[in-house]
């Protein structure tokens, strides 16, 4: 299977096929990620990601493909109502699919930390600017006139 497909229609309100938050916490005996080495293709494996969907799968696939040692990375969602993703990875012989996935997860973690840091810096800058503007009578206060 190739990379993940597009979105899809959805029913009523809320996130379309997002797992119920209580289900995410109650994995019980179910492991979050399992790994199965491919017996037909060298240096390849399939990771089963439980309680995940296209969002995480596509991020991982894209990050894996940034690695020159990754020959193939694709995923499939076997059924839209089950929150399971099969992530297939093939690497060059000098690394392993597990190492490639761990590197991709580390890189995504670093990227999220950087994004969070930049967001918080911009938010503080904006709040500081609004406080400063407010002290001079600007800052969005509206005048009401009586007639």
C-alpha positions in Angstrom: 0.0 0.0 0.0 1.1 3.5 -0.7 0.8 6.6 1.5 -2.4 7.6 3.3 -5.3 8.8 1.2 -7.3 11.9 1.6 -9.8 12.8 4.3 -13.3 11.7 3.9 -16.8 12.9 4.6 -18.1 12.9 8.1 -21.2 12.8 10.0 -22.4 15.2 12.7 -20.5 17.5 15.0 -17.1 17.0 16.6 -14.0 15.5 15.1 -15.1 13.0 12.5 -13.5 9.7 13.5 -11.5 10.8 16.5 -11.4 8.2 19.2 -13.3 9.0 22.4 -10.7 10.4 24.8 -11.7 7.8 27.5 -10.9 5.1 25.0 -7.4 6.4 24.5 -6.6 6.2 28.2 -8.1 2.7 28.6 -5.8 0.7 26.3 -5.8 -2.2 28.8 -3.7 -5.0 27.5 -3.5 -3.4 24.0 0.0 -2.1 23.2 0.2 1.4 21.7 2.7 0.3 19.0 3.6 -3.2 17.8 6.3 -4.2 15.4 6.4 -7.1 12.9 9.5 -7.7 10.7 8.7 -8.3 7.1 9.8 -11.8 6.1 9.5 -11.2 2.3 11.3 -7.8 2.0 14.8 -7.1 3.4 15.1 -4.4 6.0 11.3 -3.8 6.2 8.7 -3.9 8.9 5.2 -3.1 9.7 4.3 -1.1 12.8 0.8 -1.3 14.1 -0.2 2.0 15.8 -3.2 1.6 18.0 -5.5 4.5 18.8 -4.1 6.6 16.0 -5.4 7.9 12.7 -4.3 9.7 9.5 -2.9 12.7 11.5 -0.1 10.9 13.2 0.4 8.4 10.4 0.9 11.1 7.8 3.3 13.1 10.0 5.4 10.0 10.6 5.4 9.0 7.0 6.5 12.4 5.9 9.2 12.6 8.5 10.5 9.1 7.7 10.8 10.0 4.0 13.1 12.9 5.0 15.6 10.3 6.1 17.9 9.2 3.1 18.2 5.7 4.7 14.4 5.2 4.4 13.6 3.6 1.0 9.9 3.4 1.6 7.4 4.7 4.2 3.7 4.3 3.7 0.6 3.6 5.8 -2.9 2.4 5.6 -5.9 2.6 7.8 -7.6 -0.8 7.4 -11.0 0.4 8.5 -12.2 4.0 9.1 -14.1 3.0 12.2 -11.2 1.3 13.9 -8.4 3.6 15.1 -5.6 1.5 13.9 -2.8 2.4 11.4 -0.4 0.1 9.7 2.9 1.9 9.0 5.2 0.1 6.6 8.9 1.1 6.6 11.8 -0.2 4.5 15.4 1.0 5.1 18.8 0.6 3.7 20.8 -2.3 5.2 22.9 0.0 7.4 19.9 0.9 9.7 16.7 -0.7 10.8 13.0 0.3 10.5 12.9 0.6 14.3 15.9 3.0 14.4 14.3 5.0 11.5 11.0 5.3 13.3 12.7 6.4 16.6 14.7 9.0 14.7 11.5 10.3 13.0 9.7 10.4 16.4 12.7 12.3 17.9 12.7 14.8 15.0 8.9 15.4 15.3 9.2 15.9 19.0 11.9 18.5 18.5 9.8 20.2 15.9 6.8 20.4 18.2 8.9 21.8 21.0 10.3 24.5 18.7 6.8 25.3 17.4 5.5 25.6 21.0 8.4 27.8 22.0 7.8 30.1 19.0 4.1 30.3 19.7 4.6 31.1 23.4 7.2 33.8 22.5 4.8 35.4 20.0 1.9 35.2 22.5 3.9 37.0 25.2 5.0 39.6 22.7 1.4 40.2 21.7 0.2 40.3 25.3 2.9 42.8 26.2 2.1 45.0 23.2 -1.6 44.9 24.2 -0.9 45.9 27.8 1.4 48.7 26.5 -1.2 50.0 24.0 -4.0 49.8 26.7 -2.1 52.1 29.0 -2.3 54.8 26.4 -6.0 54.4 25.8 -5.7 52.4 22.6 -6.1 48.7 22.5 -9.5 48.1 21.1 -11.7 50.1 23.6 -14.7 51.4 21.9 -16.4 54.7 22.5 -20.1 54.8 23.0 -21.9 58.0 22.4 -25.3 58.8 23.6 -27.6 60.7 21.4 
